[in-house]
Amino acid sequence: MQNWEYTFPSSSKEEWLQQISRDLKGKPLDSLTGEWWPGESMIPLHHSSDLDSESIELPAELFANPPRIVETLSVDGNRVESINAWMLEALQFGTQDFHIYCNDATPLDIEKWLQGIHVEMINLILVDSPGAFPLFNTIYDQSPQNCFLRYQRTKS
């Protein structure tokens, strides 16, 4: 991994914070903090003087094959509208894979379930459970050709 070469001249933390305050045009520094995920705070102000030790170097393979964001969903007893709303919200936070559990073999309206979701951009993985295989067949029949759909079996 190459060492990062800074393109800005170094400055003291005080000078740096003063410049940020000027750039914010009167807004408080706290206006930059927030949540990047529910319950996970985002603190964007870090200065090199804040480092206690050597910098951390991440392995290059993390950037070649970054980890995927996975959500687990049980469709049992949920209305298709609720499932759809939950999936759309998860997608707003970057979810790429959905692990779906289905113990109830009750057929679902897949068209409503996946309304507004570009299934060709996500992975749907049905985990082996009593109602999962019929659900897999229904989704398979109603999904576009380029949809990635996997039936994850736990037994051979």
N, C-alpha and C positions, 0 to 999 in steps of 0.2 A: 504494500500500500504506500502510495506517495505521501510525503509530508505536505500538509496544506501550507501554501504560501499566502500570507495575508497581503491584501492589496491596499490596505488603509494604513496610514501612519499610526503608531501607537499613541495613546493619550491616557492621562490619569483618569481614575474613576470619576472624580469630581467634574472634570472637563466633559467627559462622556455623558454624564447625567444632565449637565447644563445644556448640552447640545440636544439631547432628547427632549428636555423641557421646552426648548425653543421650537423644536419641530412639532411638538404637540399643541403649540399656540394657545397656552392657557389651560389645557386639560390636565388633570392630575396624572402622575405616573401610574397610579392604581387603575386608570382606565385601560391600561394595556393588559391587565391580568384578566383571566376568565377561565372557562372550562373547555378543554378540547374534547372531553368525553364526560358524560354525567358522573360527577364525583371525583374527577381527575382534574386538578387545577393546572393551569398553564401559566408559567412564570417566565415571560420572555426576556427579562433584563438580567443578563449574566455578563460580567466583566472578567477579563483575564486575571485580575487581582483577586477574584473570588475563589479561584482554584486552590485547593488545599494540597494537591499532589500533581503528579504528572498527568498529562492528558490521556484520555482513554482512546485507544484505537480499536475500532470495530473490524472484525474479519471481513475481507473483501467478499466472501461468499454470501454474506447477508444482503449485499447490494445486488448480486447477480440473481439470487433466489430469495427475495424478501419473504418474511412470514406472511401468511394470509390471515385475514380477519374472519373468524368463524363465529356464527351464532347458532345456538341450538333451539329448536322449536318443536313443541308438542302440539299437534293439531287436534288432539282429542278434546271434544266438548267445546271447541271454539267455533264461533261463526266465521264464515269465510271473510266477512268484512273486517273482523278483528285480526285475522291472520294477515290479510293484505295490509292493513294499517301498521301492524307490527313490523312486517318485512320492509315496508317503505321507510319506516323510521330507522330501522337497522341499516338500510342502504345509505341513508343520509350520513351515518357515522362510518361509512367505508366498508361495510360487510361485503365479503366476496363469496363466502361459502355458507350454505345453510344445511345443518345436519337436522333432518326432520324425523321425528318419531311419530308413529301412528299405531295405536293399539286397537282403535275402533275401525272396523272395515266400512263404516258409513261413507258412501260416496260424497265427495265434495265437488262443488262447482269450480273447477280448476280455472276457468276463464275469469271469474270474479276474484278468485284467490290470487292470481298473478297479474291482475289489472294494473297497468302502469309500471310493470317491472320488465326490464329488458332481460329476459331469461338467457339470452345468448351472451350476456356479460357476467353471469354469476354461475356458481356450481350448486346444484341441488343434489344433496346426498341423503337418500332415504336409508335410515339405519334399520337393520333387521328387527322387526317387531310384527305382531300378528296382523295388523292392517296395512303394513307398509307395501307389500307386494301388489295388492290390488290398486293402491294409490299410485305406485310406480307405473303400472300399466296405464292408468288413466292419464297421468301426466305425460307419459311417453306418447300416447295417442294424440294428445292435444297440443304438444309443444312443437315449436319450430325445429327444423332439421338441425340447426346449429346450436341447440341447447345442450349443455353438458349435464347429464343426469346419470347418477350412479346409484346402484342398489348395493349397499354395503352389508354383506352377509357375515354373520358371526359364526355360522356353522357351515360345514361343507355339505 
